[in-house]
């Protein structure tokens, strides 16, 4: 776990986005992905994100203070446009799961200071 995205004490919410890309992957995809992460990070309630890619797919987990913050991001016009573009051009499949984090644990060899909300 990257210490730079340590979350406040639970509870908070995790949105897990798992995807498989089509063969139509273009440089535009990476640009849109960066734009969406930047836009999400400016929204109230955004706590951080982790992203892992392998082969032609990946998992992006974003962390949010509340369900209302998750819903505001879901309704964001830029996010809706990116999702529509993903459906039409970039994704073979995807799933989204929203989870309430009741507890968390972290380990690191270096000292990490936890943010408190």
C-alpha positions in Angstrom: 0.0 0.0 0.0 1.3 3.4 -0.9 1.6 5.5 2.3 0.7 8.6 0.4 -3.0 7.4 0.1 -3.5 6.4 3.7 -7.1 7.0 4.5 -8.7 8.5 7.7 -10.0 6.2 10.4 -12.9 4.1 9.1 -15.6 4.1 8.2 -15.1 5.3 4.6 -16.0 3.9 1.2 -14.1 2.1 -1.5 -15.2 2.1 -5.2 -13.7 -0.9 -7.0 -13.6 -0.5 -10.7 -12.4 -3.7 -12.6 -12.1 -3.5 -16.3 -10.9 -5.3 -19.4 -10.0 -3.1 -22.4 -10.8 -3.8 -26.0 -8.2 -3.9 -28.8 -9.1 -0.3 -29.6 -6.9 1.1 -26.8 -5.4 4.4 -27.8 -3.2 7.1 -26.3 -6.5 8.9 -25.7 -7.4 6.3 -23.1 -4.4 7.1 -20.9 -5.1 10.8 -21.3 -8.7 10.4 -20.2 -7.7 8.2 -17.3 -5.3 10.9 -16.0 -7.9 13.6 -16.5 -10.5 11.6 -14.6 -8.1 10.9 -11.7 -7.2 14.6 -11.5 -10.9 15.6 -11.6 -11.9 13.1 -9.0 -9.1 14.2 -6.7 -10.5 17.8 -6.7 -14.0 16.6 -5.6 -15.1 17.0 -2.0 -14.8 13.7 -0.1 -12.1 12.1 -2.4 -9.5 10.4 -0.2 -7.1 8.8 -2.8 -6.8 6.0 -5.3 -4.8 2.9 -6.1 -4.5 1.4 -9.6 -3.1 -1.9 -10.9 -2.9 -2.9 -14.5 -2.0 -6.3 -16.0 -2.2 -7.4 -19.6 -5.3 -5.8 -21.1 -7.2 -4.9 -17.9 -6.9 -3.6 -14.4 -8.4 -2.5 -11.1 -8.8 1.0 -9.9 -9.9 1.5 -6.3 -10.9 5.0 -5.2 -11.6 5.9 -1.6 -14.3 8.4 -0.5 -15.5 9.9 2.8 -19.2 9.2 2.2 -21.8 7.6 -0.2 -22.9 11.1 -1.1 -19.4 11.9 -2.3 -19.4 8.7 -4.3 -22.8 9.6 -5.8 -21.6 13.2 -6.7 -18.6 11.7 -8.6 -20.9 9.2 -10.3 -23.1 12.1 -11.5 -20.2 14.4 -12.5 -20.7 15.3 -16.2 -17.0 14.7 -17.1 -17.1 11.3 -15.5 -20.3 10.4 -17.3 -18.8 11.4 -20.6 -15.7 9.3 -19.9 -17.8 6.3 -19.0 -19.8 6.6 -22.2 -16.6 6.8 -24.2 -15.3 3.8 -22.3 -18.4 1.8 -23.2 -18.3 2.7 -26.8 -14.5 2.5 -27.4 -12.3 1.2 -24.7 -13.9 -1.5 -22.5 -14.7 -5.0 -23.4 -16.2 -5.3 -19.9 -16.2 -3.7 -16.5 -17.7 -3.9 -13.1 -18.1 -1.4 -10.2 -18.5 -2.3 -6.6 -19.0 0.1 -3.7 -17.9 -1.1 -0.3 -18.1 0.4 3.2 -14.7 0.0 4.9 -15.3 -0.9 8.5 -11.7 -1.6 9.4 -8.2 -1.3 7.8 -4.7 -2.3 8.7 -1.4 -1.1 7.2 2.2 -2.3 7.4 5.4 -0.5 6.3 9.0 -0.7 7.3 9.2 3.1 7.4 7.3 5.4 9.8 3.9 6.4 8.4 1.7 9.1 9.9 -2.0 8.4 9.6 -4.3 11.2 8.5 -7.1 11.7 10.9 -10.5 13.0 9.5 
